[in-house]
Amino acid sequence: MLRITNLVLARGAKRLFDTANLTVHAGHKVGLVGANGSGKSSLFAAILGEVISEAGSIDLPSAWTIAHVAQQTPAVASPALAYVLDGDRELREVESALARVDNDPAHDGTALADLHHQFDAIGGYSARPRAAALLAGLGFAESQQMDSVVSFSGGWRMRLNLAQALMCRSDLLLLDEPTNHLDLDAVLWLEDWLAKYPGTLLLITHDRDFLDGVVDTIVHASGRALTSYSGNYAQFERERARVLALQESSYAKQRRQIAHLRTFIDRFGAKASKAKQAQSRKRALERMELIAAAHVDSPFEFAFAPADIGARQLVVLERVTLGYPERPPVLANVDFGLLAGERIGLLGPNGAGKSTLLKALAGTLAPCIGKRHAAQGLRIGYFAQLEVGQLRDEESPLWHLRRLEPDTREQEHRDFLGGFDFHGDMANSVVGRFSGGERARLTLALIVRQKPNLLLLDEPTNHLDLEMREALTEALLEFQGALVVVAHDRHLLRTTTDILWLVADGAIVPFDGDLDDYRDWVLGQRRRERADAPIPVSAPADRRAQKRIEAQTRQRLAETRRPLATRQSTIERELEAATTEKTALETWLASGGAYADTAKDELRAKLVRQGELTWQLARLEAEWLELAEAMQRIGA
C-alpha cells in the first residue's frame, strides 16, 4: 500500500500540507481533487521524490514500479512506436541483453535461454501490438506510428508521453490531468483502459464524468489536509453538499441557487422533445440541483447578457467545401444551417473536421467552394485555443477590457473580472505569467463581455478546474442565444446541448442517440479496427499468382500470431494454477482452525499470499485480454 504519514509539504513560502495523512491500498483507484494551488501536483512530485517534505513520510513497497507522464518530450528522431515501447524499461533492458548475447560468438546458451524465458514472461512478444494499440486508442493513425517524435506538435507529444506511461507495467500509476490534450474519443478510450488497469491509480482531473467512470475513492485536498471519501465523484458531491449545508451562510446560498435552477429546469422540462439527447439533458439538469449545492463556495460568478436577435437563421453554409491550402479537403459538399436558440454538440474523431466547421461558422476560415451567409446583427463569441494564444502577454486583464470598452469605469471592469476570480492585484498582473487555466478564464471573460448571441466553443474546458467548469455550465444553461460546442467534458455537453451532430468521414450528420450511445459507438469502432492495414495486392497475372500471395499473407499473419498464442497458453496455465491455489487458500481461511491462537503466524502468511494471488490473477487476466485484442486485430 501507499501510506502518507503526518506530511508537511511546502512550495516556497506557501505551506500546502500540514501533518496530512492518507492510506491507499493496492489496486485502488483514487481521484485527487481540490482547488488549483491546493497541492495536488506537488503531492505527486513528493511521491516521485522530486520534492522533499519538511516532515512526515511517504512509504510504498520497494518492489513497486511507478509510472507517470513526463512533462517534457525530447525532440528525438525515434519513431513514435519505439518511443512508446521505451516506457517498458525492463523490456528494453532484456532486449539489449539479448542483442549483446546474440552478437557474442562465445555466448552462453543457458544465459540466452534464460533471457528468452524472461522476455516471454514479461510479455515481450505482445509488446509491439500493445504499444500500437495504445497509440491507436489515443488517436494516432497507423500511418503516424512510425513517424519521428520530433515531427509531432506539442499536444500530440503529450499524448506520446501518456502512451509511454501506460506502456509501463506499473504497480502505481500517477496521472495529472491526462485528458487535457485529448479529444472526446480518446477520453472515452482512456476511461475504458483505466477501468481495466490492475494496479493502483492516483488521478488528478477536472472531468467529473471521467472520475465517475474510473475511481472508487475521492481524496479532497483542502485546508492543508487530505480527506478520503469512499465512492466516485458524484457521491463525494453529495457528501460535500451535506457538509456545506451545515454552514448557515452556505445553506442560505444553496436554497437560493436551487430555487433559481428549479425555475429553469421546470421551464426546459415542459418543452423538451422526446429525442434521446433532449431526455438525457433533462436528467442531467435535474442532477444540477445537487451539483450546484456542492459548489456554492465557488469563487466564480458570472452570466451572459440577453442575446437578442431578430433573425431566425443565424449562419448558413451553402454547399461548402472546407479545408486548408495544399491539403485534401476536410469536409466536402456540406449544407449546414444554424437557427436562433439551437444548442448543438459536435461529436467525431480527432481530425474529422469539428474545429474546421467551427472556424467556417465563425467566419475565420473561408470556404474553398460554396458560400457562408450570416444574419445581420450577429455577434459571435468564438473560443478556441488559438484565441487563448492571442492574448497580449505583456498586458493585464484590465488592459484587455479597456481595449474593448475604453469609456467604462475601472471599478466596473474590476467587479466584472472578480466574477472570474481575477481580484485585486491579479487584475493588473501581466498575462504572460498566467497559467493555462487563468488564460482560458480571461478569454472566456472577454467573450462574455462582448454580449454574443451565438457561441462557438472549441474545447472551452481545457485547463479549467472543476469549480470554473461548473460556473461555465451554469452560465451556458441560462444563455439565451445559439450554441455550438466541441468538448471532451461530457457533463458540459450533456447539460448544455439539445442536439448532437457527428462529424466523420468527410460528412456532418445528426447523431441519433445520447452520449452513452456515442461511447458505445466509439469503443465498438475501436474494437473493430485492425492494427494491420490490408496488404495491397496488385492484380495478379493469373490465379496461381493470386493464391501464392494469399498463402504468403496467411503465413505472415500466422507467424505474427504464433508468439501471442503461445504466451496466451502459458497465461492460461498460470491462471489455472493461481486460481486453484487461491481457492484452496480461501477454503482454509473459511475454516474455524484458521483463527485459532496457534495459527496466527500461518494466518498472517496466508492473508499476504491471498493478496499476492489476487494481484497476480488481475495482471494475468489483463495481459490475456490484451493478447486476445492484439490477435483479433491481426486477424483470425
WOZI-V409501 format. One line per field, one symbol per residue. ss: DSSP state (a for helix, b for strand, c for the rest). phi: phi as a letter, one per 30 degrees, with the letter a starting at -180 (. if undefined). psi: psi as a letter, one per 20 degrees, with the letter a starting at -180 (. if undefined). A space follows every 50 residues. Layout:
ss->???
phi->???
psi->???
This chain:
ss->cbbbbbbbbbbccbbbbbbbbbbbccccbbbbbccccccaaaaaaaaccc ccccbbbbbccccccbbbccccccccccbaaaaaacccaaaaaaaaaaaa aaccccccaaaaaaaaaaaaaccaaaaaaaaaaaaaaccccaaacccbaa accaaaaaaaaaaaaaaccccbbbbbcccccccaaaaaaaaaaaaacccb bbbbcccaaaaaaaccbbbbbbccbbbbbbccaaaaaaaaaaaaaccaaa aaaaaaaaaaaaaaaaaaaaaccccaaaaaaaaaaaaaaaaaaccccccc ccccccccccccbbbbbbbbbbccccccccbbbbbbbbbcccbbbbbccc cccaaaaaaaaaccccccbbbbbbcccccbbbbcaaaaaccccccbaaaa aaaacccccaaaaaaaaacccccaaaaacbaaaccaaaaaaaaaaaaaac cccbbbbbcccccccaaaaaaaaaaaaacccbbbbbcccaaaaaaaccbb bbbbccbbbbccccaaaaaaaaaaaaaaccccccccccccccaaaaaaaa aaaaaaaaaaaaaaaaaaaaaaaaaaaaaaaaaaaaaaaccaaaacaaaa aaaaaaaaaaaaaaaaaaaaaaaaaaaaaaaaaacc
phi->.cbcbhdcbbbidcdcbbhdbabbdeidccccbldejdjddddeddddid bcddaibbcaedddcccadddccddcdddeddddeddcddeddddddddd dddcecddddddddddddeddciddcddedddddddddjddedddcdded dcdedddddddddddddddccbccbchdceccddedddddeddddcdddc bcbcaccdddeddbccbcccdahibcccbdjcddddddddddddddcedd dddedddddddeddddddedcdddeddddddeddddddedddddbdcddc aaaddecdadddcdbbcchccclbeibdedbbhccbbbceidbcccckdd idkdddddddddidbdddbjbccbddidbccccbdddddcddddcceddd ddddbdcddddddddddddcicchdddcdddecddedddddddddddedd hdcbcccchdceidddddddddddddecdcddbbbcacdddddddcccbc cccahibbbdcdlcddddeddddddddddcdcdeddbddddadddddddd dddddddddddeddddddddddddddddddddddddddddddddcdddce dddddddddedddeddddddddddddddddddddjd
psi->rpppplpopqocippgpolqqppoqpiqopporrqpjijghhgghghijh qpqhraqoprphipppqrpqiqoqmrjqqgghgghihnhhghgggggghg ghiohkqohgggggghgggghjkhhjgghgghhggghjjpqhiiijqqhi iqrghhhhhghghhhhhpmqhppoooliihjqrgghggggghghhipiap ppppqjohhgghigqiqppooqkkropppqaahghghghhhgghhipggh ghhggggggghhgggggghhjpriqghghhhghhhhhhggghhikijqip orqqqpnpphqgogppoolqppaqpkqqqgpqlpppqpqpiqoppprqrp jhjghggggghijioqqhqaqppqqqjpopooprhhhgijqohirrgggh ghhgmhiqqhhggggghhijknqchhhiqqhhiqrhhhggggghghgghj mqippoooliipiqrhghggggghhhhipiaqppppqjohggghhiqhqp qpoqkjroqqonaahghgghgghgghhiqphpqqppproqhrhghghggh ghghgghghhhghghghgggghghggghggghggghgghiqhhhjqhijg ghgghhgghggghggggggggghggggghghhhhq.
